[in-house]
Amino acid sequence: MAVGPDALGIHHRQQLNPVLTEALLQLTTGSAQVLYNGGLAHLHLRYHDAGERRPGLPPDVAALVTDIRPDHAVAELVNLGDAARSVVVQAGSFAEHVVHTVCADDGPAHQVDGPYCRVELPGRTRVRLTLTVPLRAGRPAYNSPWQEGR
């Protein structure tokens, strides 16, 4: 009879905790669960609530990453509420990627050339963002967008 970690299946943690975040993390950030990367979140995209100046999506806002390639990412943001919301999209867990340009829906590209871009979402709206994001083109840091002066 095996004893210790080898006796546990890969999904042992799921049997202990009914709250599973793996699918949510994959869909909203385009990234693997932290378990697979030694405990650090290697996110492709990260979000901040600009209104409350805190990490995470604002209330009533959902995100879905629909495409990731080595040089770009596509994410849809939806504001389900009536109130306008402001979201800061960060490239990488530690702002280690750089957003060169962002396009909203099929509109023109806007220069960003930094790790953050701010998106204003009126109530009951959806926007598809196409971001050109070369990977690891910036210097990693654990600062918030507000420590960067944004």
Accessible surface in RSA format (square Angstrom, percent):
REM  Atomic radii and reference values for relative SASA: ProtOr
REM  Chains: A
REM  Algorithm: Lee & Richards
REM  Probe-radius: 1.40
REM  Slices: 20
REM RES _ NUM      All-atoms   Total-Side   Main-Chain    Non-polar    All polar
REM                ABS   REL    ABS   REL    ABS   REL    ABS   REL    ABS   REL
RES MET A   1   229.90 119.1 146.32  96.8  83.58 199.0 125.20 106.4 104.70 138.7
RES ALA A   2    63.82  58.7  39.91  61.6  23.91  54.4  49.71  70.0  14.11  37.4
RES VAL A   3   131.14  86.3 103.96  94.1  27.18  65.5 106.27  92.3  24.87  67.5
RES GLY A   4    34.28  42.3   0.00   N/A  34.28  42.3  27.07  74.3   7.21  16.2
RES PRO A   5   116.26  84.7 106.10  96.7  10.16  36.9 106.92  88.3   9.34  58.0
RES ASP A   6   135.18  94.7 106.16 105.7  29.02  68.6  30.08  70.8 105.10 104.8
RES ALA A   7    53.20  48.9  19.62  30.3  33.58  76.4  24.35  34.3  28.85  76.4
RES LEU A   8    90.68  50.5  73.24  52.4  17.44  43.8  75.49  53.0  15.19  40.9
RES GLY A   9    53.76  66.3   0.00   N/A  53.76  66.3  38.45 105.5  15.30  34.3
RES ILE A  10   120.96  68.8  97.06  72.3  23.90  57.6 107.15  77.2  13.81  37.5
RES HIS A  11    92.10  50.3  90.78  63.1   1.31   3.4  66.89  68.9  25.21  29.3
RES HIS A  12    56.96  31.1  54.46  37.9   2.50   6.4  39.50  40.7  17.47  20.3
RES ARG A  13    72.26  30.3  67.40  34.4   4.86  11.6  56.75  77.6  15.52   9.4
RES GLN A  14    47.27  26.4  34.65  25.3  12.62  30.0   8.39  17.9  38.88  29.5
RES GLN A  15   151.19  84.5 112.95  82.5  38.24  91.0  44.74  95.2 106.45  80.7
RES LEU A  16   128.05  71.3  96.67  69.2  31.37  78.9  99.73  70.0  28.32  76.2
RES ASN A  17    73.09  50.4  72.38  69.9   0.71   1.7  20.65  49.7  52.44  50.7
RES PRO A  18   126.47  92.2  93.41  85.2  33.06 120.2 103.27  85.3  23.20 144.2
RES VAL A  19   103.79  68.3  93.27  84.4  10.52  25.3  97.32  84.6   6.46  17.5
RES LEU A  20    97.47  54.3  69.64  49.8  27.83  70.0  71.30  50.1  26.17  70.4
RES THR A  21    65.63  46.7  62.37  63.2   3.26   7.8  50.17  67.4  15.47  23.4
RES GLU A  22    35.27  20.3  34.84  26.4   0.43   1.0  13.19  25.5  22.08  18.0
RES ALA A  23    63.29  58.2  60.22  92.9   3.06   7.0  61.16  86.1   2.13   5.6
RES LEU A  24   114.63  63.8 110.59  79.1   4.04  10.2 112.53  79.0   2.10   5.6
RES LEU A  25    36.69  20.4  34.68  24.8   2.01   5.0  36.19  25.4   0.50   1.3
RES GLN A  26    77.79  43.5  71.10  52.0   6.69  15.9  19.19  40.8  58.61  44.4
RES LEU A  27    96.53  53.8  95.84  68.6   0.68   1.7  96.53  67.8   0.00   0.0
RES THR A  28    20.16  14.3  20.16  20.4   0.00   0.0  12.29  16.5   7.87  11.9
RES THR A  29     9.10   6.5   9.10   9.2   0.00   0.0   9.10  12.2   0.00   0.0
RES GLY A  30    24.73  30.5   0.00   N/A  24.73  30.5   9.22  25.3  15.51  34.7
RES SER A  31    10.59   8.9   0.23   0.3  10.35  23.8   9.67  20.6   0.92   1.3
RES ALA A  32    42.98  39.5  33.48  51.7   9.50  21.6  35.77  50.4   7.21  19.1
RES GLN A  33    19.35  10.8  19.35  14.1   0.00   0.0   0.00   0.0  19.35  14.7
RES VAL A  34    51.54  33.9  51.54  46.7   0.00   0.0  51.54  44.8   0.00   0.0
RES LEU A  35    88.78  49.4  67.00  47.9  21.78  54.7  73.32  51.5  15.46  41.6
RES TYR A  36   100.96  47.1  69.93  39.8  31.03  80.8  62.62  47.1  38.34  47.3
RES ASN A  37    55.13  38.0  36.20  35.0  18.93  45.6  10.75  25.9  44.38  42.9
RES GLY A  38    79.73  98.3   0.00   N/A  79.73  98.3  43.72 120.0  36.00  80.6
RES GLY A  39    53.47  65.9   0.00   N/A  53.47  65.9  29.30  80.4  24.18  54.1
RES LEU A  40   102.81  57.3 101.97  73.0   0.84   2.1 102.81  72.2   0.00   0.0
RES ALA A  41    29.98  27.6  25.38  39.2   4.60  10.5  25.45  35.8   4.53  12.0
RES HIS A  42    94.45  51.6  82.08  57.1  12.37  31.7  55.73  57.4  38.72  45.1
RES LEU A  43    19.46  10.8  17.06  12.2   2.40   6.0  17.48  12.3   1.98   5.3
RES HIS A  44    18.40  10.1  16.37  11.4   2.03   5.2   5.42   5.6  12.98  15.1
RES LEU A  45     0.00   0.0   0.00   0.0   0.00   0.0   0.00   0.0   0.00   0.0
RES ARG A  46    42.97  18.0  42.29  21.6   0.68   1.6  10.58  14.5  32.39  19.6
RES TYR A  47    11.92   5.6   8.58   4.9   3.35   8.7   8.58   6.4   3.35   4.1
RES HIS A  48     2.88   1.6   2.88   2.0   0.00   0.0   2.88   3.0   0.00   0.0
RES ASP A  49     4.76   3.3   4.76   4.7   0.00   0.0   0.00   0.0   4.76   4.7
RES ALA A  50     7.31   6.7   0.00   0.0   7.31  16.6   0.00   0.0   7.31  19.4
RES GLY A  51    61.44  75.8   0.00   N/A  61.44  75.8  34.39  94.4  27.05  60.6
RES GLU A  52   124.10  71.2 101.91  77.1  22.19  52.8  25.55  49.4  98.54  80.5
RES ARG A  53   148.21  62.2 126.61  64.5  21.60  51.4  45.29  61.9 102.92  62.4
RES ARG A  54    92.10  38.7  90.92  46.3   1.17   2.8  48.79  66.7  43.31  26.2
RES PRO A  55    80.27  58.5  73.04  66.6   7.22  26.3  73.25  60.5   7.02  43.6
RES GLY A  56    29.96  36.9   0.00   N/A  29.96  36.9  28.32  77.7   1.64   3.7
RES LEU A  57    43.24  24.1  28.76  20.6  14.48  36.4  28.76  20.2  14.48  39.0
RES PRO A  58     4.01   2.9   0.58   0.5   3.43  12.5   0.58   0.5   3.43  21.3
RES PRO A  59    69.34  50.5  57.20  52.1  12.14  44.1  69.34  57.2   0.00   0.0
RES ASP A  60    74.89  52.5  55.13  54.9  19.76  46.7  10.15  23.9  64.74  64.6
RES VAL A  61    14.33   9.4   0.00   0.0  14.33  34.5   0.60   0.5  13.74  37.3
RES ALA A  62    46.35  42.6  42.58  65.7   3.77   8.6  46.26  65.1   0.09   0.2
RES ALA A  63     9.23   8.5   0.00   0.0   9.23  21.0   1.25   1.8   7.97  21.1
RES LEU A  64    76.39  42.5  76.29  54.6   0.10   0.3  76.29  53.6   0.10   0.3
RES VAL A  65    18.24  12.0   3.09   2.8  15.16  36.5   3.09   2.7  15.16  41.1
RES THR A  66    70.07  49.8  33.36  33.8  36.71  87.5  37.03  49.7  33.04  49.9
RES ASP A  67    41.82  29.3  35.32  35.2   6.50  15.4  18.44  43.4  23.38  23.3
RES ILE A  68    68.22  38.8  42.40  31.6  25.82  62.2  42.40  30.5  25.82  70.1
RES ARG A  69   129.49  54.4 124.73  63.6   4.75  11.3  29.09  39.8 100.40  60.8
RES PRO A  70   109.77  80.0 101.58  92.6   8.19  29.8 104.12  86.0   5.65  35.1
RES ASP A  71    87.65  61.4  86.02  85.6   1.63   3.9  34.61  81.4  53.04  52.9
RES HIS A  72    36.39  19.9  36.39  25.3   0.00   0.0  21.97  22.6  14.42  16.8
RES ALA A  73     0.00   0.0   0.00   0.0   0.00   0.0   0.00   0.0   0.00   0.0
RES VAL A  74    15.87  10.4  15.87  14.4   0.00   0.0  15.87  13.8   0.00   0.0
RES ALA A  75     0.54   0.5   0.54   0.8   0.00   0.0   0.54   0.8   0.00   0.0
RES GLU A  76    42.20  24.2  41.44  31.4   0.76   1.8   4.21   8.1  37.99  31.0
RES LEU A  77     0.19   0.1   0.19   0.1   0.00   0.0   0.19   0.1   0.00   0.0
RES VAL A  78    42.79  28.2  42.79  38.7   0.00   0.0  42.79  37.2   0.00   0.0
RES ASN A  79     0.85   0.6   0.00   0.0   0.85   2.0   0.00   0.0   0.85   0.8
RES LEU A  80   108.21  60.3 101.93  72.9   6.28  15.8 103.73  72.8   4.48  12.1
RES GLY A  81     9.40  11.6   0.00   N/A   9.40  11.6   9.40  25.8   0.00   0.0
RES ASP A  82   112.19  78.6  87.39  87.0  24.80  58.6  37.14  87.4  75.05  74.8
RES ALA A  83    52.95  48.7  40.84  63.0  12.11  27.5  50.41  71.0   2.53   6.7
RES ALA A  84    76.10  70.0  52.85  81.6  23.25  52.9  53.07  74.7  23.03  61.0
RES ARG A  85    63.75  26.8  58.71  29.9   5.04  12.0   8.95  12.2  54.80  33.2
RES SER A  86    13.67  11.6  10.21  13.6   3.46   8.0  10.21  21.7   3.46   4.8
RES VAL A  87     0.00   0.0   0.00   0.0   0.00   0.0   0.00   0.0   0.00   0.0
RES VAL A  88     7.53   5.0   7.53   6.8   0.00   0.0   7.53   6.5   0.00   0.0
RES VAL A  89     0.70   0.5   0.70   0.6   0.00   0.0   0.70   0.6   0.00   0.0
RES GLN A  90     1.31   0.7   1.31   1.0   0.00   0.0   0.00   0.0   1.31   1.0
RES ALA A  91     0.00   0.0   0.00   0.0   0.00   0.0   0.00   0.0   0.00   0.0
RES GLY A  92     0.00   0.0   0.00   N/A   0.00   0.0   0.00   0.0   0.00   0.0
RES SER A  93     5.80   4.9   4.95   6.6   0.86   2.0   4.95  10.5   0.86   1.2
RES PHE A  94    50.15  25.1  49.86  30.9   0.29   0.8  50.15  30.4   0.00   0.0
RES ALA A  95    10.18   9.4   6.94  10.7   3.24   7.4   6.94   9.8   3.24   8.6
RES GLU A  96    19.93  11.4  19.93  15.1   0.00   0.0   8.55  16.5  11.39   9.3
RES HIS A  97     6.92   3.8   6.92   4.8   0.00   0.0   0.56   0.6   6.36   7.4
RES VAL A  98    22.46  14.8  22.46  20.3   0.00   0.0  22.46  19.5   0.00   0.0
RES VAL A  99     0.00   0.0   0.00   0.0   0.00   0.0   0.00   0.0   0.00   0.0
RES HIS A 100    73.61  40.2  73.61  51.2   0.00   0.0  55.29  57.0  18.31  21.3
RES THR A 101    23.79  16.9  23.79  24.1   0.00   0.0  18.71  25.1   5.08   7.7
RES VAL A 102    19.36  12.7  19.35  17.5   0.02   0.0  19.35  16.8   0.02   0.0
RES CYS A 103    28.56  21.6  28.56  31.9   0.00   0.0   4.00  10.1  24.56  26.5
RES ALA A 104    46.64  42.9  40.77  62.9   5.87  13.4  40.77  57.4   5.87  15.6
RES ASP A 105    54.29  38.0  50.58  50.3   3.71   8.8  23.40  55.1  30.89  30.8
RES ASP A 106   131.29  92.0  95.84  95.4  35.45  83.8  41.88  98.6  89.40  89.2
RES GLY A 107    32.43  40.0   0.00   N/A  32.43  40.0  21.80  59.8  10.63  23.8
RES PRO A 108   102.90  75.0  89.15  81.3  13.75  50.0 101.23  83.6   1.68  10.4
RES ALA A 109    62.08  57.1  33.40  51.5  28.68  65.2  33.50  47.2  28.58  75.7
RES HIS A 110   104.80  57.3 101.63  70.6   3.17   8.1  64.48  66.5  40.31  46.9
RES GLN A 111   130.09  72.7 100.40  73.4  29.69  70.7  60.27 128.3  69.82  53.0
RES VAL A 112    34.98  23.0  12.62  11.4  22.36  53.9  17.27  15.0  17.70  48.0
RES ASP A 113    82.82  58.0  58.71  58.4  24.10  57.0  28.64  67.4  54.18  54.0
RES GLY A 114     4.42   5.5   0.00   N/A   4.42   5.5   4.42  12.1   0.00   0.0
RES PRO A 115    26.49  19.3  26.49  24.2   0.00   0.0  26.49  21.9   0.00   0.0
RES TYR A 116     7.17   3.3   4.37   2.5   2.80   7.3   2.65   2.0   4.52   5.6
RES CYS A 117    11.87   9.0   5.77   6.4   6.10  14.3  11.48  29.1   0.39   0.4
RES ARG A 118   134.34  56.4 102.64  52.3  31.70  75.5  44.03  60.2  90.30  54.7
RES VAL A 119    17.07  11.2  13.58  12.3   3.49   8.4  17.07  14.8   0.00   0.0
RES GLU A 120   111.65  64.1  92.80  70.2  18.85  44.9  63.93 123.7  47.72  39.0
RES LEU A 121     3.61   2.0   2.87   2.1   0.74   1.9   3.02   2.1   0.59   1.6
RES PRO A 122    78.18  57.0  76.21  69.5   1.97   7.2  77.52  64.0   0.66   4.1
RES GLY A 123    22.02  27.2   0.00   N/A  22.02  27.2   3.80  10.4  18.22  40.8
RES ARG A 124   161.92  68.0 132.16  67.4  29.75  70.8  62.71  85.7  99.21  60.1
RES THR A 125    45.13  32.1  37.10  37.6   8.03  19.1  44.69  60.0   0.44   0.7
RES ARG A 126   116.40  48.9  96.73  49.3  19.67  46.8  39.81  54.4  76.59  46.4
RES VAL A 127    17.42  11.5  17.42  15.8   0.00   0.0  17.42  15.1   0.00   0.0
RES ARG A 128    69.28  29.1  69.28  35.3   0.00   0.0  16.92  23.1  52.36  31.7
RES LEU A 129     4.81   2.7   4.81   3.4   0.00   0.0   4.81   3.4   0.00   0.0
RES THR A 130    40.69  28.9  39.73  40.3   0.96   2.3  31.18  41.9   9.51  14.4
RES LEU A 131     0.03   0.0   0.03   0.0   0.00   0.0   0.03   0.0   0.00   0.0
RES THR A 132    52.58  37.4  52.58  53.3   0.00   0.0  51.92  69.7   0.65   1.0
RES VAL A 133     0.00   0.0   0.00   0.0   0.00   0.0   0.00   0.0   0.00   0.0
RES PRO A 134    41.99  30.6  40.01  36.5   1.98   7.2  41.99  34.7   0.00   0.0
RES LEU A 135    62.08  34.6  40.64  29.1  21.44  53.9  40.64  28.5  21.44  57.7
RES ARG A 136   169.54  71.2 145.57  74.2  23.97  57.1  61.54  84.1 108.00  65.5
RES ALA A 137    59.30  54.5  20.58  31.8  38.72  88.1  31.35  44.1  27.95  74.0
RES GLY A 138    26.10  32.2   0.00   N/A  26.10  32.2  15.42  42.3  10.67  23.9
RES ARG A 139   213.91  89.8 192.86  98.3  21.05  50.1  70.13  95.8 143.78  87.1
RES PRO A 140    87.22  63.6  70.17  64.0  17.05  62.0  70.54  58.2  16.68 103.7
RES ALA A 141    38.91  35.8  26.55  41.0  12.36  28.1  37.80  53.2   1.11   2.9
RES TYR A 142   160.20  74.8 137.54  78.3  22.66  59.0 101.10  76.0  59.10  72.9
RES ASN A 143    56.69  39.1  53.43  51.6   3.26   7.9   1.36   3.3  55.33  53.5
RES SER A 144    34.74  29.4  31.18  41.6   3.56   8.2  28.28  60.2   6.46   9.0
RES PRO A 145     0.36   0.3   0.36   0.3   0.00   0.0   0.36   0.3   0.00   0.0
RES TRP A 146    36.68  14.7  19.05   9.2  17.63  41.4  16.61   8.9  20.08  32.6
RES GLN A 147   128.63  71.9  91.27  66.7  37.35  88.9  38.27  81.5  90.35  68.5
RES GLU A 148    83.77  48.1  53.70  40.6  30.07  71.6  10.07  19.5  73.70  60.2
RES GLY A 149    72.60  89.5   0.00   N/A  72.60  89.5  38.27 105.0  34.33  76.9
RES ARG A 150   131.32  55.1  93.89  47.9  37.43  89.1  54.62  74.6  76.70  46.5
END  Absolute sums over single chains surface
CHAIN  1 A     8715.1       6765.1       1950.0       5195.2       3519.9
END  Absolute sums over all chains
TOTAL          8715.1       6765.1       1950.0       5195.2       3519.9
